[in-house]
Amino acid sequence: MRADPDNRQDGEDGQDDTDSRPLSPRRRHGHRTRRWPAVAAVLLTLSLALLLLGRLFQLPSLGDLFATETHDRSGPAVLKSIQDMNRHEGAVGTYQVVVDLEKDARFLPDAIRGTRTLYVATGSVSAYVDLAGLGRDAVTIDEKRTTATLRLPHARLAEPSLNPERSYAVSKQRGLLDRLGDLFSDNPAGEHAVHTLAAQHIGEAARESDITTRAERNTTSMLQGLLLALGFEQVTVTYT
């Protein structure tokens, strides 16, 4: 039986139409779904490989690439002078002061010209009795060497000493012209004036306290204990 050419052509055309038809959305979604496990497996393999290479060759992490390092290239300290300290430091006071220093121009707003610094300063002041200038009449001993009388000068205050580790700037406000001036300054935003003012306030606080009285009392206790240990029975210390 002879095949009908028309029917064969229709069959072939029908097969071609079936193959050339676009995939339905459901079939495309199925292809994409089957691809994701393979992509995830490749990414996981690459991550494990990079991790193993980093552990093996000690490769720096991203944080290490941008980390900062501190290098101390300071020269050795040079001895400038030596001073003999013939004094007894009887007491030390520690003080803290909040310095609010403002400098402004007379005819310009603060945003253009002016500075304001809020600084917390911590420093110490020592009180001492100077023993360097004592004369022969400063110490009197009786013939039996049992009684001693010492006449000493009153205690003095040393210069205030700021502690940089416990002092810090809370805020700094500078005008536009001051910011531009810092670009051409050897000491931009210098705090010398703030440090000087802080030392003055700490010195005033020390003078208003009883630190010198305590220094004299401690010096008296030290000298009496020393001379009593040497065999004296009575030790009197006066301050003039």
C-alpha positions as CSV (number, residue, x, y, z in Angstrom):
1,M,0.0,0.0,0.0
2,R,1.5,3.3,-1.0
3,A,1.8,6.0,1.5
4,D,0.2,9.2,0.9
5,P,2.7,11.9,0.3
6,D,0.4,14.5,1.7
7,N,0.1,12.5,4.9
8,R,3.9,12.0,5.3
9,Q,4.5,15.6,4.8
10,D,1.9,16.5,7.3
11,G,3.5,14.0,9.8
12,E,7.0,15.5,9.2
13,D,5.6,18.9,9.5
14,G,3.9,18.0,12.7
15,Q,7.1,16.7,14.2
16,D,9.0,19.8,13.3
17,D,6.3,21.9,14.8
18,T,6.5,19.9,18.0
19,D,10.3,20.3,18.3
20,S,10.4,24.0,17.5
21,R,7.7,24.9,20.0
22,P,9.1,27.2,22.9
23,L,9.5,25.6,26.3
24,S,6.7,26.3,28.7
25,P,7.4,28.4,31.8
26,R,7.1,25.3,34.0
27,R,9.8,23.5,31.9
28,R,12.2,26.5,32.0
29,H,11.7,26.7,35.8
30,G,12.6,23.0,36.1
31,H,15.8,23.5,34.1
32,R,16.8,26.5,36.4
33,T,15.9,24.5,39.5
34,R,18.2,21.6,38.4
35,R,21.1,24.1,37.8
36,W,21.1,25.7,41.2
37,P,22.5,22.7,43.1
38,A,25.4,22.5,40.7
39,V,26.1,26.3,41.0
40,A,26.0,26.0,44.8
41,A,28.3,23.0,44.8
42,V,30.8,24.9,42.7
43,L,30.7,28.0,45.0
44,L,31.1,25.8,48.1
45,T,34.1,24.1,46.5
46,L,35.7,27.4,45.6
47,S,35.2,28.7,49.2
48,L,36.7,25.7,50.7
49,A,39.6,25.8,48.3
50,L,40.3,29.5,49.2
51,L,40.0,28.8,52.9
52,L,42.5,25.9,52.7
53,L,44.9,28.0,50.6
54,G,44.7,30.8,53.1
55,R,45.5,28.5,56.0
56,L,48.3,26.8,54.0
57,F,50.1,29.9,52.8
58,Q,49.0,32.3,55.6
59,L,47.4,34.7,53.2
60,P,46.3,38.0,54.9
61,S,42.6,38.6,55.4
62,L,40.8,41.7,54.1
63,G,41.0,43.3,57.5
64,D,44.8,42.8,57.7
65,L,45.3,44.5,54.3
66,F,43.9,47.8,55.7
67,A,45.2,47.4,59.2
68,T,47.6,50.1,60.6
69,E,50.9,49.5,62.3
70,T,52.7,51.7,64.8
71,H,56.4,52.2,64.6
72,D,58.5,54.0,67.2
73,R,61.3,55.7,65.4
74,S,62.2,58.0,68.3
75,G,65.8,58.6,69.0
76,P,67.5,57.9,72.4
77,A,66.9,60.3,75.2
78,V,69.7,62.8,75.8
79,L,70.7,63.8,79.3
80,K,70.6,67.6,79.6
81,S,71.4,68.2,83.3
82,I,71.5,66.5,86.7
83,Q,70.3,68.3,89.8
84,D,70.9,67.1,93.3
85,M,67.7,67.0,95.3
86,N,68.4,67.8,98.9
87,R,64.8,67.9,100.0
88,H,62.2,65.6,101.5
89,E,59.0,65.2,99.6
90,G,56.4,64.9,102.3
91,A,53.2,64.8,100.3
92,V,51.8,64.6,96.8
93,G,48.4,65.8,95.7
94,T,46.6,64.7,92.5
95,Y,44.1,67.1,91.0
96,Q,41.8,67.2,88.0
97,V,40.4,70.2,86.3
98,V,38.2,70.8,83.2
99,V,39.6,73.6,81.1
100,D,37.2,75.5,78.8
101,L,39.4,77.8,76.7
102,E,37.8,80.0,74.1
103,K,39.6,82.5,71.7
104,D,37.6,84.5,69.3
105,A,38.0,87.5,67.0
106,R,36.3,90.8,67.9
107,F,34.5,91.5,64.7
108,L,34.3,88.0,63.2
109,P,31.9,85.2,64.0
110,D,33.2,82.1,65.6
111,A,32.5,80.0,62.5
112,I,35.0,82.1,60.6
113,R,37.7,82.9,63.3
114,G,37.8,81.4,66.7
115,T,38.7,78.3,68.7
116,R,37.2,76.6,71.7
117,T,38.8,73.6,73.5
118,L,37.3,71.6,76.3
119,Y,40.1,69.7,78.0
120,V,40.2,67.4,81.0
121,A,43.6,67.7,82.7
122,T,44.9,65.5,85.5
123,G,48.1,66.4,87.3
124,S,50.0,66.3,90.5
125,V,51.8,68.7,92.8
126,S,54.3,67.6,95.4
127,A,55.0,69.5,98.7
128,Y,58.6,69.2,100.0
129,V,60.9,70.6,102.7
130,D,64.2,71.9,101.4
131,L,67.1,70.7,103.4
132,A,69.9,72.1,101.2
133,G,70.2,75.5,102.9
134,L,70.3,74.5,106.5
135,G,73.0,76.2,108.6
136,R,74.8,75.0,111.7
137,D,72.2,76.6,114.0
138,A,69.4,74.5,112.3
139,V,70.2,71.5,114.6
140,T,70.8,71.8,118.3
141,I,71.8,68.8,120.5
142,D,72.3,68.9,124.2
143,E,75.4,67.7,126.0
144,K,74.0,64.3,126.9
145,R,72.9,63.8,123.2
146,T,69.5,62.8,124.3
147,T,67.6,65.9,123.1
148,A,67.6,67.3,119.5
149,T,65.9,70.4,118.2
150,L,65.6,71.0,114.4
151,R,64.6,74.2,112.8
152,L,63.5,73.7,109.2
153,P,62.0,76.0,106.5
154,H,58.3,75.7,105.7
155,A,57.2,73.2,103.1
156,R,57.0,74.4,99.5
157,L,55.1,73.4,96.4
158,A,56.8,72.0,93.3
159,E,55.7,72.9,89.8
160,P,52.5,71.1,88.7
161,S,53.1,68.0,86.6
162,L,50.4,67.0,84.1
163,N,49.7,63.3,83.5
164,P,49.3,62.8,79.7
165,E,47.8,59.3,80.1
166,R,44.9,60.7,82.1
167,S,44.4,64.0,80.3
168,Y,42.4,64.3,77.1
169,A,40.5,66.7,74.9
170,V,36.8,66.4,75.0
171,S,36.0,68.6,72.1
172,K,37.7,71.1,69.8
173,Q,35.9,73.8,67.8
174,R,37.8,75.8,65.2
175,G,36.7,78.4,62.8
176,L,37.4,78.2,59.0
177,L,40.4,80.5,59.1
178,D,41.9,78.6,62.0
179,R,41.5,75.3,60.1
180,L,43.2,76.8,57.1
181,G,46.0,78.1,59.4
182,D,46.6,74.6,60.8
183,L,47.5,73.4,57.3
184,F,50.5,75.6,57.3
185,S,51.4,75.4,60.9
186,D,54.2,73.3,62.4
187,N,52.0,72.5,65.4
188,P,48.4,72.2,64.1
189,A,45.7,72.5,66.8
190,G,48.4,72.9,69.4
191,E,47.3,72.5,73.0
192,H,50.2,74.4,74.6
193,A,47.9,77.2,75.9
194,V,45.4,74.6,77.3
195,H,48.2,72.8,79.1
196,T,49.6,76.0,80.6
197,L,46.1,77.1,81.8
198,A,45.5,73.6,83.3
199,A,48.8,73.7,85.2
200,Q,47.9,77.2,86.6
201,H,44.5,75.9,87.9
202,I,46.1,72.8,89.4
203,G,48.8,75.0,91.1
204,E,46.1,77.3,92.5
205,A,44.1,74.3,93.9
206,A,47.3,72.9,95.5
207,R,48.0,76.3,97.2
208,E,44.4,76.4,98.6
209,S,44.7,72.9,100.0
210,D,46.6,71.7,103.2
211,I,49.2,69.7,101.2
212,T,52.1,71.8,102.7
213,T,50.8,71.2,106.2
214,R,50.7,67.5,105.6
215,A,54.2,67.5,104.1
216,E,55.6,69.2,107.3
217,R,53.8,66.7,109.5
218,N,55.2,63.8,107.5
219,T,58.7,65.3,107.5
220,T,58.5,65.6,111.3
221,S,57.5,62.0,111.7
222,M,60.3,60.9,109.4
223,L,63.0,62.9,111.3
224,Q,61.7,61.9,114.7
225,G,61.7,58.2,113.8
226,L,65.2,58.5,112.4
227,L,66.7,60.3,115.4
228,L,64.9,58.2,118.0
229,A,66.3,55.1,116.3
230,L,69.8,56.6,116.7
231,G,69.4,56.9,120.5
232,F,67.8,60.3,121.1
233,E,65.0,60.4,123.6
234,Q,63.3,63.7,122.6
235,V,63.2,65.2,119.1
236,T,61.6,68.6,118.4
237,V,61.1,69.8,114.8
238,T,59.9,73.4,114.2
239,Y,59.3,75.3,111.0
240,T,60.3,78.9,110.5
